[in-house]
Amino acid sequence: MKRGEKLRANASTKHHILPSSRGGTDNSDNIAIVPNKIHNDYHKYFSNRTPDEIICYLVNEFWNGQWWWLEIAKEKYGKEDL
């Protein structure tokens, strides 16, 4: 990787949590600042899916439709709204 490419990969960019093409806004609540590499990988693996679509995709395609882990995550991380 050339120096310029490496610098661009390490630079940060805005990522819309709910994609703007799917109705997401530019409000700070809908923006995450992430490194370009992570942003590109996100779209490589998840395309333009919303967070809830990604969770459903993972559950259905990788975890055999099992949602039990969500209750464990709530207990472990104390997130009432998970």
Secondary structure as GFF3:
##gff-version 3
##sequence-region A 1 82
A	DSSP	alpha_helix	3	10	.	.	.	ID=ss1
A	DSSP	beta_strand	12	16	.	.	.	ID=ss2
A	DSSP	three_ten_helix	20	22	.	.	.	ID=ss3
A	DSSP	three_ten_helix	28	30	.	.	.	ID=ss4
A	DSSP	beta_strand	31	35	.	.	.	ID=ss5
A	DSSP	alpha_helix	36	46	.	.	.	ID=ss6
A	DSSP	alpha_helix	51	61	.	.	.	ID=ss7
A	DSSP	alpha_helix	69	77	.	.	.	ID=ss8
###
